[in-house]
Amino acid sequence: METNKIDGKTRKHIKIGAQVEVVQKQDQRTGKLTEGVVKKLLTNSPTHPHGIKVMLVSGIVGRVKWVLG
């Protein structure tokens, strides 16, 4: 388990190129996490209660649960 994970609810903690774990829309019930690299930030507000929405380099869109440090 990663020791220095940062919560994904604050936009300023998430940078393009950052390694993150996201929850995709279809995985919200199970909470299954998908790991990837941020390509684009899709949420404009500074915070979001369910996590900042991003697009990964792989094209996957999801809400950030953890920023991996």
C-alpha positions in Angstrom: 0.0 0.0 0.0 1.2 3.5 -0.9 2.2 5.5 2.2 2.0 9.0 0.6 -1.3 9.1 -1.2 -3.0 12.5 -1.5 -6.8 12.8 -1.6 -8.2 13.6 -5.1 -10.9 16.1 -4.0 -8.7 19.2 -4.4 -7.8 20.4 -7.9 -4.5 22.0 -7.0 -3.1 18.7 -5.8 -3.6 17.2 -9.3 -1.1 18.1 -12.1 -1.0 16.9 -15.7 1.4 14.0 -15.8 0.6 12.9 -12.3 0.1 9.2 -11.4 -3.4 8.8 -10.0 -6.1 6.2 -9.2 -9.5 7.0 -10.6 -13.0 5.5 -10.3 -14.8 5.3 -13.6 -18.5 6.0 -13.9 -19.4 2.3 -14.3 -17.2 1.3 -11.3 -18.7 3.7 -8.8 -20.9 1.0 -7.2 -17.9 -1.4 -6.7 -15.3 1.3 -6.1 -12.8 -0.4 -8.5 -9.8 1.8 -9.0 -8.0 2.3 -12.3 -4.4 3.6 -12.2 -3.1 6.0 -14.9 -1.4 9.3 -15.8 -3.4 12.5 -16.0 -3.7 14.0 -19.5 -6.4 16.6 -18.9 -8.3 18.1 -15.9 -12.1 18.1 -16.6 -13.4 19.7 -13.4 -13.0 23.5 -13.2 -14.0 24.0 -9.6 -11.2 24.1 -7.0 -12.8 21.1 -5.1 -15.3 18.4 -5.7 -16.8 16.0 -3.0 -16.5 12.9 -5.2 -13.1 13.8 -6.6 -11.8 15.9 -9.5 -12.8 14.5 -12.9 -9.8 13.9 -15.2 -9.0 12.2 -18.5 -6.0 9.8 -18.4 -3.4 9.3 -21.2 -5.2 6.0 -22.0 -8.4 8.0 -22.7 -10.2 6.7 -19.6 -12.3 9.4 -17.8 -12.9 9.1 -14.1 -12.8 10.9 -10.7 -9.5 11.0 -8.9 -9.6 9.1 -5.6 -5.8 9.2 -4.9 -2.8 11.1 -6.2 0.1 8.7 -5.9 3.3 10.4 -4.5 
